[in-house]
Amino acid sequence: MKKILITGARSGIIGDVIKKIKEDYILYVAVHTESELRAIKKIYKDYKNIKCMKLDLSLDEDINKLDQIDIDVLVCNGAVAESGSLLDIPFSNIRYNFEINFFSNLKIIKKVILKNENVKIVIVSSLAGKLPMPFLGSYSASKAALSQFIKALNWEAKLLNRKIDLCLVEPGLYRTGFNKLAFDKKYDFMDNESFFKSQIENIRKAENIYLYLFEKRCLNSISNKIVKAIKDENPRFYYRAPFSQVLFVKLYNILF
């Protein structure tokens, strides 16, 4: 059985992916904290082919655990979303957003490529990297940086005499709880000192309406694409969904 390491594997889209491939591979399922590790151990306790581990992407000692694992496929899904106006958000939040979403993923990808002659790497970025959203500028920028890095690396990898498959997955809005949590984070520091203090309630209401209207409830359209990227012997580079949001982003980038 091929071996797959999946980061950011607590739940959501990747949880749906794991359900669809858990019988076919040896899976190393990595999460951010000890409490998340306890939770996933309960979920996968009956599967001897699933190894659960804590992998805090901000800690080098955790990332170095990868030296002990030989894998065929790496799925980079670990991410955080820091929200807030770029005029209000603490700089430390922006730095953390880039540390996890960009730099930590780069460390893992480089480590895996250097260690393995033949490997497939599936990187989960976001359509938010192509369509900047108000009050999510930090997250959007970190995902845009990740996508551009992978595009450049894909060209470089083609020049090597090795079998390195890179797949870039860019999901849109899905109802997993991630987006709501991201939007709500900013209200911890957007108070009477905020540039937008008189508009906070209107912003909150608009965001709730936006999520209600546009978040996809069913995860199949994107989880099936990630499964395809994992399983295909000759995978595509791009995988995006849902179609309606992909089309909207394409039109936006043409017009603006």
ABEGO torsion letter per residue (X at the ends): XBBBBBBGAABEAAAAAAAAAAAABBBBBBBABAAAAAAAAAAAAABAABBBBBBBAABAAAAAAAAABBBABBBBABBBBBBEBAAABBAAAAAAAAAAAAAAAAAAAAAAAAABABBBBBBBBBAAAABBBBGAAAAAAAAAAAAAAAAAAAAAAAABBBBBBBBBBBBBBBBAGAAAAAAAAAAAABBAABAAAAAAAAAAAAAAAAAAAABBABAAAAAAAAAAAAABABBBABBBOBAAAAAAAAAAAAAX
